[in-house]
């Protein structure tokens, strides 16, 4: 595929390609406080041709007593959903939301997890599209299903057991994408226990942004290398509250040309399920 987009895409570039038959756009808007808000917003108006993917229904599986708040979806079911939406192995996929990629990055990461390289987040999201005069409509696409063969990329997501073992061996470095006050344990609006995994670094996802879009690659690279110091990129593992916004930090590193980090999808909400696991507060 020529001109494959694998990290972010500008609204201008999307407008130039929106009518191409081998492109599929997913609307990933979602509000943790109102789980129907994203779908309702989509029904009110979305980028023409976009198909809605729900964080809870499509990008996660049901919560259990051992999991965090957004467990990984069954990947075969996820791939079936992609095929139903008209995605094949050669499709350029674009994902967007209305919160600077915080939700769309989860879909981006899942597609990469199942081996789909041609996936990019709309930089600036729906606001960037509309700022250029991009129209919205409420037509619900009915794409023809495709055949999709996926190849799961190994070792891209760590289980909680793998995280515990690697922390004991000091072979990974966790980077927490939550806001600094949540990381420090000063507030916790969602989970029952505040704090962070001991030794985890903090890089709030908002630090990746300037005026609602990702900072330039050169700036992101400088900031991430300053945070990580001499740590190996391959040893970096991203986490957050439930494994969603962790993907935003990985995307930022990919934009910066710092490839090779991984994700702990269970994240804080899974970590605190076992009271024997240690927690820390403050920085």
KAURZI-V373833 format. One record per pair of residues at least 12 apart in sequence whose C-alpha atoms are under 6 Angstrom apart, sorted by sequence separation. I is the first residue (numbers start at 0). J is the second residue. D is the distance in Angstrom with one decimal. If there is no record, write none. Layout:
# KAURZI-V373833
i,j,d
I,J,D
I,J,D
This chain:
# KAURZI-V373833
i,j,d
59,71,4.9
60,72,4.3
182,194,5.4
59,72,4.2
182,195,5.4
58,72,5.6
242,264,4.1
26,49,5.9
242,265,5.7
25,49,5.2
26,50,5.8
99,123,5.4
236,260,5.8
241,265,5.8
242,266,5.3
24,49,4.7
25,50,4.8
26,51,4.7
27,52,5.4
93,118,5.7
95,120,5.8
99,124,5.8
174,199,5.6
178,203,5.0
235,260,5.0
236,261,4.7
237,262,4.6
238,263,5.4
241,266,5.1
25,51,5.7
91,117,5.0
92,118,4.6
93,119,5.0
94,120,4.9
95,121,5.2
173,199,4.7
174,200,4.7
175,201,4.8
176,202,5.2
177,203,5.1
233,259,4.8
236,262,5.0
237,263,5.9
240,266,5.6
91,118,6.0
93,120,5.8
97,124,5.4
174,201,5.5
175,202,5.9
176,203,4.4
232,259,5.9
233,260,5.0
239,266,5.5
240,267,4.8
241,268,5.6
96,124,5.3
97,125,5.4
176,204,5.2
232,260,5.7
238,266,5.0
240,268,5.6
95,124,5.2
220,255,4.7
113,149,5.5
114,150,5.3
219,255,5.5
113,150,5.5
114,151,5.7
113,151,4.4
114,152,5.9
216,254,5.7
112,151,5.9
216,255,4.5
112,152,5.5
85,142,5.6
84,142,5.8
85,143,5.7
87,145,6.0
85,144,5.0
88,147,5.9
85,145,5.4
87,147,5.0
83,144,4.4
82,144,5.4
172,234,5.9
177,239,5.4
82,145,4.9
171,234,4.5
172,235,4.9
173,236,4.8
174,237,4.9
175,238,4.9
176,239,4.9
171,235,5.8
172,236,6.0
173,237,5.8
175,239,5.0
82,147,5.8
22,90,5.6
24,92,5.8
27,95,5.8
28,96,4.5
21,90,5.1
22,91,4.7
23,92,4.9
24,93,4.7
25,94,4.8
26,95,5.3
27,96,5.1
176,245,5.5
22,92,5.8
24,94,5.8
27,103,5.4
197,278,5.8
196,278,5.1
197,279,5.2
195,278,5.6
195,279,5.3
194,279,5.4
194,280,4.7
47,135,5.9
123,211,5.5
46,135,4.9
47,136,5.8
123,212,4.6
45,135,4.8
122,212,5.6
44,135,5.2
45,136,5.5
44,136,4.8
48,140,5.9
44,137,4.7
43,137,5.8
42,137,5.6
184,280,5.1
183,280,4.9
183,281,4.0
183,282,5.7
156,261,6.0
155,261,5.1
156,262,4.9
157,263,4.9
156,263,5.6
5,117,5.1
7,119,4.6
9,121,6.0
99,211,5.5
4,117,5.6
5,118,5.0
6,119,4.6
7,120,4.6
8,121,5.1
9,122,5.4
3,117,5.7
5,119,4.9
7,121,5.8
8,122,5.7
4,119,5.6
7,122,5.8
10,127,5.9
10,128,5.2
105,243,5.3
105,246,5.6
104,246,5.4
101,244,5.3
104,247,5.3
101,247,6.0
69,241,5.5
68,241,5.3
67,241,5.8
67,265,5.1
67,268,4.5
67,269,3.8
66,269,5.1
